[in-house]
Amino acid sequence: MATHGTILVGTIGQGVMTSPDDGASWTRASVRQGMHSDSIVKALLPDVRSPGLVYAGTDQGLYRSDDGGVKWRRLDTPMSGAMVWSLALDPADPRVMFAGVGTPSKPGIYRTDDGGTTWHPLAVEIAAECPNVGIPRPTAIAVDPTDHRHVWVGLEVDGVRHSTDGGETWRRVNGQIPNPDVHNVLVIAGPPRTVLVLVNDEVWRSTDDGATWAPARAREVFPWHYPRGIAARPDDDRTVFVTLGDTTPGRIGTVVRSRDAGATWQNVALATQPNSAVWTVSIPAAAPELVFAASRYGYLYRSDDGGDSWRKLWREFGEVSSVLWVPR
């Protein structure tokens, strides 16, 4: 297990905040580091195959850091100047990456096949407008770890899309998931291989590539019924964490954990009551006992024992979208 690392927090309007000393001190990326300090950062994604390589989806497009978030550069892509909401790497092919653009920009999914040098839009049918959010946004992109031709996209508020050919063609997942307000998607190898879809009042689970879906019965099982973030333990992906709240942005929240690929769930006890819905959760591949979670309005929690116990770090942020820990 790696012991030394940097915490990166993607914020809404404060750019990327970094801590090289386990949260004791914090620095905000600035124009001298290549990213405006008031950037809106919607997504952070590490490439675990290349230590120090991190991508950031922002309101100005896609950024890349090669030194664990110290310095950034904006990539020249068709997404430049647009809001990048979600990112995903192909686990089988390091040259392939997906990015999702949306609110307030025109929605779309892009793919690179050459490590980010060139990008092209994919033929995903997305509504031009949706209730409540106006222009929809791709809140999640997930590539199946057992068969990378299977790619899943979650849209807020326009449902789920599924591709079986690496993103060339797509179908709309209809029927058993009645709520199109998709917050997140995760695919785990299992066994069983499982697709988990989070909507704003439920967690849906499929073990047959989306042919059938079963609900977690959030209103009965969870302390609060509004799920948002999801992450699986890298060394045991049957262990899955989901963040919850009472609503958005909410007044309270928690984290729940499953040890059986989402079949059953248990609440974990956060040390300090959150000030809003718990929004994001992440687990680094290099340190699978280390779990970070953050509330929508900036409470940052850390567990060093796989989610059994938690402590709140002293720094509080305005609004958080994503949290990473990268080894150094």
C-alpha positions as MATLAB code, in Angstrom:
seq = 'MATHGTILVGTIGQGVMTSPDDGASWTRASVRQGMHSDSIVKALLPDVRSPGLVYAGTDQGLYRSDDGGVKWRRLDTPMSGAMVWSLALDPADPRVMFAGVGTPSKPGIYRTDDGGTTWHPLAVEIAAECPNVGIPRPTAIAVDPTDHRHVWVGLEVDGVRHSTDGGETWRRVNGQIPNPDVHNVLVIAGPPRTVLVLVNDEVWRSTDDGATWAPARAREVFPWHYPRGIAARPDDDRTVFVTLGDTTPGRIGTVVRSRDAGATWQNVALATQPNSAVWTVSIPAAAPELVFAASRYGYLYRSDDGGDSWRKLWREFGEVSSVLWVPR';
ca = [
       0.000    0.000    0.000;
       1.311    3.435   -0.950;
       1.798    5.666    2.087;
       2.646    9.055    0.618;
       0.247   10.879   -1.643;
      -1.530   14.072   -2.603;
      -5.198   14.794   -2.020;
      -6.929   16.592   -4.893;
     -10.357   18.191   -4.460;
     -12.293   19.395   -7.489;
     -14.506   22.342   -6.572;
     -17.207   24.458   -8.136;
     -15.584   27.866   -8.522;
     -12.341   27.293   -6.607;
     -10.525   25.150   -9.134;
      -8.465   22.230   -7.835;
      -7.310   22.287   -4.221;
      -4.341   20.064   -3.353;
      -2.757   18.836   -0.143;
       0.621   17.027   -0.176;
       0.565   16.305    3.562;
      -2.603   14.310    4.271;
      -4.762   17.403    4.605;
      -2.620   19.467    6.972;
      -2.127   22.248    4.411;
      -3.822   23.144    1.134;
      -2.924   24.996   -2.062;
      -5.249   26.141   -4.823;
      -4.067   25.762   -8.416;
      -3.595   29.140  -10.081;
      -2.875   30.535  -13.521;
       0.827   30.020  -12.756;
       0.057   26.312  -12.574;
      -1.977   26.435  -15.760;
      -5.558   26.486  -14.403;
      -7.562   29.515  -13.313;
      -8.100   29.510   -9.552;
     -11.834   30.157   -9.989;
     -12.402   27.249  -12.368;
     -15.457   25.034  -12.153;
     -14.150   21.473  -11.933;
     -16.800   18.812  -12.475;
     -14.634   15.684  -12.701;
     -11.183   14.417  -11.729;
      -9.842   11.173  -13.187;
      -6.483    9.492  -12.515;
      -4.795    7.155  -14.959;
      -3.577    4.469  -12.586;
      -1.343    3.040  -15.316;
       0.667    6.293  -15.441;
       1.518    7.570  -11.940;
       0.944   11.317  -11.629;
      -1.324   11.539  -14.677;
      -4.659   13.178  -13.793;
      -7.406   14.614  -15.999;
      -9.838   17.364  -14.998;
     -13.156   18.132  -16.647;
     -13.859   21.848  -16.271;
     -15.979   24.716  -17.584;
     -13.189   25.457  -20.059;
     -12.757   21.919  -21.353;
     -10.334   19.115  -20.559;
      -7.138   19.625  -18.564;
      -4.234   17.265  -17.925;
      -1.613   17.117  -15.183;
       1.462   14.896  -15.380;
       2.729   15.596  -11.867;
      -0.177   14.667   -9.621;
      -2.043   17.953   -9.920;
       0.751   20.461   -9.351;
       0.730   21.880  -12.874;
      -2.031   21.717  -15.483;
      -2.437   22.320  -19.196;
      -5.618   22.554  -21.203;
      -5.752   20.040  -24.031;
      -6.695   21.197  -27.506;
      -9.929   19.293  -28.035;
     -13.385   19.903  -29.544;
     -14.539   20.312  -25.927;
     -12.453   23.427  -25.279;
     -14.674   26.158  -23.869;
     -17.412   23.674  -22.960;
     -18.408   22.144  -19.620;
     -16.931   18.667  -19.237;
     -19.018   16.757  -16.695;
     -17.663   13.214  -16.807;
     -14.593   11.214  -17.828;
     -13.716    7.529  -18.205;
     -10.671    5.542  -19.293;
     -10.853    2.231  -21.123;
      -9.335   -0.329  -18.716;
      -8.203   -2.543  -21.601;
      -6.750    0.063  -23.981;
      -4.797    2.990  -22.481;
      -5.219    5.003  -25.683;
      -9.032    5.127  -25.370;
     -10.802    7.691  -23.198;
     -14.344    9.078  -23.065;
     -15.575   12.527  -22.030;
     -19.081   13.864  -21.543;
     -20.130   17.494  -22.151;
     -23.358   19.127  -20.997;
     -25.147   21.911  -19.092;
     -24.842   24.719  -20.105;
     -22.996   23.424  -23.192;
     -24.581   21.349  -25.938;
     -24.642   17.753  -24.630;
     -22.454   15.096  -26.182;
     -20.028   12.226  -25.645;
     -16.510   12.295  -27.126;
     -13.871    9.593  -27.531;
     -10.154    9.568  -28.209;
      -8.404    6.485  -29.597;
      -4.872    7.884  -29.534;
      -4.311    8.934  -25.931;
      -5.947   12.334  -26.224;
      -4.285   13.700  -29.366;
      -7.499   13.673  -31.387;
     -11.139   13.461  -30.273;
     -14.388   12.868  -32.122;
     -18.068   13.034  -31.103;
     -20.024    9.812  -30.752;
     -23.498    9.229  -32.165;
     -25.347    9.257  -28.832;
     -28.906   10.530  -29.036;
     -29.414   13.053  -26.214;
     -32.396   15.328  -25.686;
     -31.816   19.007  -26.401;
     -33.720   19.969  -23.239;
     -35.023   18.171  -20.167;
     -37.294   19.149  -17.265;
     -35.668   20.780  -14.229;
     -32.107   21.004  -15.627;
     -32.765   22.449  -19.089;
     -29.858   21.153  -21.171;
     -29.043   17.622  -19.930;
     -25.593   16.564  -18.713;
     -23.704   13.257  -18.795;
     -23.171   12.642  -15.079;
     -21.311    9.345  -15.551;
     -19.482    7.225  -18.104;
     -18.556    3.634  -17.182;
     -16.558    1.107  -19.205;
     -17.123   -2.567  -18.409;
     -13.886   -3.940  -16.864;
     -14.549   -7.428  -18.260;
     -15.515   -6.394  -21.802;
     -14.460   -2.900  -22.819;
     -16.811   -2.901  -25.791;
     -19.618   -2.332  -23.279;
     -19.859    1.354  -22.361;
     -22.566    2.951  -20.227;
     -23.573    6.615  -19.997;
     -25.864    8.168  -17.403;
     -27.657   11.407  -18.251;
     -29.337   13.941  -15.985;
     -32.241   14.088  -16.881;
     -32.347   11.820  -19.941;
     -31.812    8.239  -18.776;
     -29.168    5.606  -19.539;
     -27.392    4.767  -22.792;
     -25.556    1.485  -23.491;
     -23.081    0.643  -26.248;
     -21.871   -2.875  -27.039;
     -19.295   -1.813  -29.633;
     -17.053    0.649  -27.805;
     -19.262    3.657  -28.422;
     -19.968    3.362  -32.133;
     -23.693    2.695  -31.640;
     -25.960    3.206  -28.641;
     -29.355    2.154  -27.348;
     -31.559    3.838  -24.793;
     -32.127    1.735  -21.663;
     -35.864    1.934  -21.145;
     -38.501    0.126  -19.170;
     -37.455   -1.091  -15.759;
     -35.581    2.081  -14.741;
     -38.517    4.513  -14.805;
     -36.600    7.542  -13.532;
     -34.429    9.342  -16.152;
     -32.690   11.483  -13.500;
     -29.407    9.532  -13.546;
     -26.692   10.561  -11.083;
     -24.072    7.860  -11.567;
     -23.198    4.533  -13.194;
     -20.675    1.863  -12.158;
     -19.782   -1.493  -13.693;
     -17.952   -4.066  -11.569;
     -16.446   -7.397  -12.566;
     -17.841   -9.202   -9.532;
     -18.786  -12.004   -9.563;
     -21.425  -11.386  -10.494;
     -20.624   -8.796  -13.135;
     -22.932   -5.983  -12.146;
     -24.127   -2.655  -13.535;
     -25.263   -0.174  -10.883;
     -27.280    2.896  -11.880;
     -28.006    5.673   -9.383;
     -31.060    7.826   -9.980;
     -32.296   10.549   -7.655;
     -34.421    8.213   -5.542;
     -33.029    4.703   -6.072;
     -30.095    2.413   -6.889;
     -30.812   -0.022   -9.720;
     -28.803   -3.231  -10.202;
     -28.436   -5.489  -13.238;
     -26.411   -8.697  -13.580;
     -27.400   -9.408  -17.188;
     -26.088   -6.363  -19.105;
     -29.244   -4.382  -18.506;
     -31.831   -6.930  -19.640;
     -33.411   -6.859  -16.166;
     -33.027   -4.482  -13.223;
     -33.723   -4.784   -9.495;
     -34.078   -1.808   -7.114;
     -32.244   -1.496   -3.796;
     -35.530   -0.156   -2.339;
     -33.802    3.016   -1.174;
     -36.728    4.398    0.809;
     -36.835    1.227    2.901;
     -33.149    0.284    3.094;
     -31.210    3.568    3.165;
     -31.230    6.248    5.894;
     -31.919    8.801    3.136;
     -33.090    8.064   -0.360;
     -31.075   10.484   -2.539;
     -27.925    8.698   -3.895;
     -25.211   10.582   -5.759;
     -21.679    9.133   -5.736;
     -20.442    5.561   -6.121;
     -17.083    3.778   -5.971;
     -15.887    0.181   -5.721;
     -12.886   -1.030   -3.799;
     -10.101   -1.597   -6.376;
      -8.866   -4.875   -4.856;
     -12.376   -6.232   -4.157;
     -14.983   -4.605   -6.357;
     -17.825   -6.476   -4.656;
     -17.311   -3.872   -1.924;
     -19.154   -0.774   -3.135;
     -19.765    2.598   -1.473;
     -22.665    4.936   -2.285;
     -23.113    8.474   -0.974;
     -26.546    9.648    0.143;
     -28.456   12.743    1.130;
     -31.975   13.816    1.973;
     -32.181   15.864   -1.244;
     -29.987   18.260   -3.238;
     -28.110   20.088   -1.884;
     -29.759   18.769    1.251;
     -29.127   19.229    4.944;
     -27.712   15.838    5.886;
     -26.294   12.661    4.388;
     -24.171    9.567    4.888;
     -22.264    6.778    3.140;
     -23.584    3.229    2.723;
     -21.511    0.174    1.881;
     -22.248   -3.122    0.182;
     -19.982   -6.166    0.448;
     -21.932   -8.268   -2.062;
     -21.881   -6.207   -5.279;
     -24.909   -4.147   -4.337;
     -27.279   -6.911   -3.238;
     -27.427   -5.625    0.368;
     -26.340   -2.378    2.026;
     -25.255   -1.127    5.456;
     -24.801    2.409    6.776;
     -21.319    3.540    7.871;
     -20.917    6.035   10.684;
     -19.342    9.374    9.723;
     -17.525   11.077   12.596;
     -19.156   14.487   12.064;
     -22.681   15.025   10.782;
     -22.549   16.322    7.195;
     -23.822   19.827    6.410;
     -25.489   18.683    3.172;
     -25.910   15.570    1.062;
     -22.744   13.483    0.827;
     -21.802   13.917   -2.807;
     -18.695   12.021   -3.835;
     -16.642    9.008   -2.784;
     -13.339    7.707   -4.133;
     -10.854    4.917   -3.388;
      -7.315    5.004   -4.846;
      -6.039    1.899   -6.604;
      -2.660    2.247   -4.860;
      -4.227    2.358   -1.383;
      -7.524    0.416   -1.316;
      -7.959    0.828    2.467;
      -8.082    4.598    1.961;
     -11.542    6.030    1.258;
     -12.468    9.699    0.789;
     -15.969   11.148    0.814;
     -17.168   14.742    0.652;
     -20.442   16.514    1.260;
     -21.877   18.795   -1.385;
     -20.946   21.839    0.688;
     -17.387   20.950    1.431;
     -16.987   18.630    4.408;
     -14.152   16.211    3.561;
     -14.022   12.800    5.246;
     -11.255   10.202    5.294;
     -11.169    6.545    6.263;
      -7.902    4.610    6.612;
      -9.521    1.238    7.288;
     -11.718    0.597    4.283;
     -14.678    2.588    5.539;
     -15.004    1.128    9.032;
     -14.131    4.423   10.748;
     -13.984    8.010    9.492;
     -12.615   11.404   10.443;
     -13.419   14.830    9.085;
     -10.459   16.867    7.832;
     -10.184   20.451    9.040;
     -10.350   22.178    5.655;
     -13.842   22.964    4.412;
     -14.601   23.878    0.814;
     -17.366   25.872   -0.837;
     -18.802   23.195   -3.118;
     -17.175   19.886   -3.987;
     -17.566   17.762   -7.124;
     -14.795   15.176   -6.846;
     -11.942   13.963   -4.640;
      -8.797   11.983   -5.540;
      -5.735   10.694   -3.757;
      -2.694   10.116   -5.970;
       0.537    8.446   -4.786;
       3.834   10.223   -5.117;
];
